[in-house]
Amino acid sequence: MSTFDNAVSIHPYFKIQQGQMEACKVLLGQFIEKVVNEKNCLHYNFTFNGDILFCREAYRNADALLEHAENCGGVFQELLNISTLTRVEIHGPAAELETLKPAFAELNPDYFVLECGIGR
């Protein structure tokens, strides 16, 4: 069985407010400090395109993503004080996505249902 059979990923995009890039980078360090001990996080990193921040993150299953959201909720709210959440996608198997919909409804994400692929 692949590690990715029930894996889910969330893809949030943020536009950082002018003059807030240094504050943003401080928050990124705080996220990493929280996530480093999440045993069901498959990968977690940040990328930039100018003032657009993207968080690349995946979890073993929906429950692991829910645990992550609880763990990082405070820092997430701080990030929203200096940015605009412009888009959120959540990808994974249909059953896992159904588990996530109530918790993420206020973010109005686009849900992408896994069709096929491989994982190691």
RODOZA-969830 format. One record per residue: x, y, z of N, C-alpha, C, O in turn. Coordinates in steps of 0.05 Angstrom, whole numbers, plus 32768, in hexadecimal, padded with zeros to 4 digits. Each point is the difference from the previous one (the first is absolute). Example, Ala and Ser with C-alpha at 12.3 -4.5 7.8 and 13.67 -1.06 7.14 Angstrom:
REM RODOZA-969830
81087F8E809C7FEE8018800080128018800080158000800D
7FE480157FE58010801880017FF18016800E800A80168004
REM end
This chain:
REM RODOZA-969830
80117FE880007FEF8018800080128019800080138001800F
7FE780127FE0800F80187FFE7FFA801380177FEA8000800B
802980107FFD7FFC801680137FEB80137FF87FF3800D8010
80087FF47FD67FEE80157FF57FE47FF67FFB7FF0800F7FF5
80097FD880127FE57FF67FFA7FEA8012800B7FEC80037FF2
8017800880257FEB8011800C800B801D80047FF38010800D
80237FF67FE7800D801A80047FEE80177FF57FF27FFD7FEC
8010801980227FF280187FF7801580178000801380008010
7FE880137FDF8011801780007FEF80197FFF7FEA80007FF5
8020801580177FF2801A8000801380147FF3801880008006
7FDD80117FEA801080137FF07FF6801D80047FEF80097FF0
801A800480257FF7801C8004801480147FF380187FFD8001
7FDC80187FF4800F80167FF47FFA8019800F7FE880068005
802C800A80027FFD8019800F800D80167FF180167FFD7FF5
7FDE801A800A800C80197FF68009801080187FF080088010
802A7FFB7FF3800C800E80177FFC801E7FFD8007800B7FEB
7FF0800280297FFC801D7FFF801B800E7FFD80147FF7800A
7FEB80207FE9801880107FFC800D8007801B7FF280078013
80287FF57FEE800E800680197FFF7FEB8015800B80038016
7FE97FE67FE47FFD7FEB801480107FE67FFB7FFC7FEC800D
801680157FDF800F7FE87FF980117FF6801780017FE88005
800D802A800980117FF780167FEF7FF3801680087FEB800C
7FE180217FFB7FEE7FF580147FF67FE57FF77FFE7FED8010
7FFC80107FD67FF77FE77FF580167FEA80047FF97FEA8009
8020801D7FF180157FEC800380047FF7801D80087FE98005
7FF38029800D80027FF8801D7FEA7FEC800580057FEC800E
7FE380187FE87FEA7FED800480067FE57FF37FF87FEC800B
801580147FDE80067FE77FF480127FEF80127FFC7FE88002
80168024800C80117FF280137FEF7FF4801780057FEA8009
7FE680257FFF7FEE7FF680157FF07FE87FF77FFC7FED800F
7FFB80147FD87FF27FE97FF480127FE880017FF87FEA8009
802180197FED80127FE97FFF80057FF4801C80017FE88003
8002802A801180047FF6801B7FE97FEF800980047FEC800F
7FE4801B7FEA7FE87FF080087FFE7FE67FF07FF97FEC800B
800D80157FDB7FFB7FE97FEF80167FEB80027FFB7FE97FFB
801D801F800D80167FED80017FFA7FE68010800B7FEB7FFA
7FE3801780197FFA7FE880107FE67FF37FF87FF77FED800E
7FFC801B7FDC7FE87FF37FF680087FE77FF1800980027FE9
7FF47FE78023800A7FE77FF57FF17FF77FE7800A7FF07FF0
7FDE801B800B7FF17FF87FE8800080157FEA7FF07FFF7FED
802380148015800580137FEB80137FF37FEC80167FF88008
7FE380077FDF80117FF47FEC801480137FF580187FF97FFB
7FE080208001801380157FF87FF3801B80077FE780038000
802A801180047FF6801A8009801580157FF980168000800D
7FE580117FE0801380157FFA7FF380187FF37FE87FFE7FF7
8026801880077FF580197FF5801080087FE780187FFD7FFF
7FD9800F7FEE800D800B7FE97FF4801C7FFB7FE980068008
8026800B7FEA7FF7801B7FFA800280057FE280117FF57FF2
7FDC801B80048001800C7FE67FFB801D80047FE880098001
802D800780037FFC801C80087FF38002801B800B7FF68013
7FDE80177FEE7FF28003801A7FEA7FEB80047FF080028012
80117FE97FDD7FED7FEA8004800E7FE9800E80157FF67FF7
7FE08001801F800A7FEA80107FEF7FE87FFB7FE880018000
80257FE87FFC7FF27FE77FFC800C7FEC801580187FFE8003
7FD67FF3800A80097FEC80127FFB7FE47FF47FE97FF97FFA
802D7FF880017FFE7FE57FF57FFF7FED801880137FFE800F
7FD67FF47FF47FFD7FEF80177FEE7FE87FFA7FED80037FF1
801A7FE7801B7FF07FE77FFC80017FF0801A801380028010
7FD87FEE7FF47FFC7FF180197FF77FE47FFA7FF47FFC7FEA
80117FF180287FF97FE47FFB7FE27FFC7FFB7FF87FEE7FF1
7FF78023801B7FE37FFC7FFD7FF28019800A800D80138009
7FD97FEE7FF67FF08017800980048006801D800380178008
7FFE7FD5800980048004801C801A800F8006800280118011
80137FE87FE0801A800D80047FFF801D7FF8800C8011800D
7FE57FF57FDE7FFD801C7FF87FF080108014800680178006
7FE57FDC80067FF1800D80158011800680187FFE8015800D
80137FD87FFB801380048016801280177FFA800680118012
80047FF17FD6801280167FF87FF1801B8002800B8013800B
7FDD7FEE7FEB7FF1801980017FFC8009801D800280188006
7FF97FD6800C7FFE8007801C801A8009800C80018014800F
80147FDE7FEA801B8007800A8009801B7FF7800D800F800F
7FED7FF97FD8800B80197FF57FEB80167FFE800680157FF4
7FE27FE780167FEB80147FFE8007801C80097FF980137FF2
80157FF080248008801A800A8013800F7FED7FFC80177FFB
80187FDA7FFB8013800D7FEE7FF280077FE5800680147FF4
7FE87FDA80047FF180057FE77FF0801A8003800080107FED
7FF47FF580297FF180188005801280197FFF7FF980157FF5
801F7FE88016801480167FFF800880067FE3800280177FF8
80017FD47FF8800780037FE47FEA800F7FF1800580117FEF
7FE27FE980187FE9800E7FF37FFF801D80077FF480107FF1
80197FF880258001801D8007801380107FEE7FFD80187FFE
80157FDA7FF48013800E7FEF7FFE7FF77FE2801180077FF0
7FDB7FEA800A7FFD7FF57FE57FE27FFC7FF97FEF80038011
800C7FF77FD67FE67FF97FF780017FE37FF580117FFA7FEF
7FDE7FF5801B7FFF7FE57FF67FF180027FE57FE880068000
80257FF47FEA7FF480047FE67FF57FE77FF37FEE80027FEF
801B7FE7801A7FF77FE77FF580077FE9801280168001800D
7FD97FEB7FF580067FE8800F7FF67FE87FEF7FE980007FF7
80287FEC80067FF87FE77FF480057FEA801480148001800F
7FDB7FEB7FF180057FE880107FFD7FE87FED7FEC7FFD7FF2
80297FF2800E80017FE97FEE80017FE68010800C7FFF8015
7FE67FEC7FE180027FE6800D7FE97FEE7FF77FF080077FF0
800F7FE1801C7FEB7FED7FFB7FE5800C800A7FFE800E8013
7FED7FEB7FDE7FE5800B80067FF87FFD801D7FF68013800D
800E7FD67FFF7FF87FFB801C800F801280137FF4800A8013
80267FFA7FE88010801280117FF6801D7FFD7FFF800E8014
7FFB7FFA7FD47FF6801B7FFC7FE68005800E7FFC8016800C
7FF27FD77FF47FE78003800F80058005801D7FF18010800D
80227FE37FFF80078004801C8009801D80057FFB800B8015
801380017FD7800B801B80047FEC80167FFB80048016800A
7FE87FE67FE67FEE80167FF87FF580108017800080197FFE
7FF67FDC80177FF58011801680158012800C7FFA80188005
801E7FDE7FFF80148010800E800B80167FEF80098015800A
7FF77FE87FDB800C80147FEE7FEC80107FF1800780107FEE
7FDF7FED80187FEB800E7FF18004801E7FFE7FFB800C7FEB
800D8000802B8003801E80018016800A7FED800080177FF9
80137FD88000801580087FED7FF77FFE7FE3800E80097FEE
7FDB7FEA800D7FF57FFD7FE680147FF37FEC8005800B7FEB
80067FDE801C80147FF47FEF7FF47FF37FE77FE87FFA7FFF
802980037FED7FF97FEF7FE9800A7FE4800780177FFC8008
7FD87FF07FF580077FE4800680067FF17FE67FF180017FED
80257FF1801380097FF07FEA80007FE38009800F7FF88012
7FE17FF77FE17FFE7FE4800780157FEF7FF2800280017FE7
800D7FEF802880147FEF7FF47FF37FEC7FEE7FED7FF38007
801E800A7FE17FF77FED7FEC80127FE87FFF7FF87FE98002
8022801C7FFA80137FEA7FFD801D800B8003800380187FFF
80107FD68004801C8009800180117FEB800E7FF67FE98005
8022801E800280127FEE800F800C80108017800180187FFF
80087FDA8015800E800C801680147FEB800B7FFC7FE87FFD
80188023801180147FED800B80028004801E800F7FF3800D
REM end
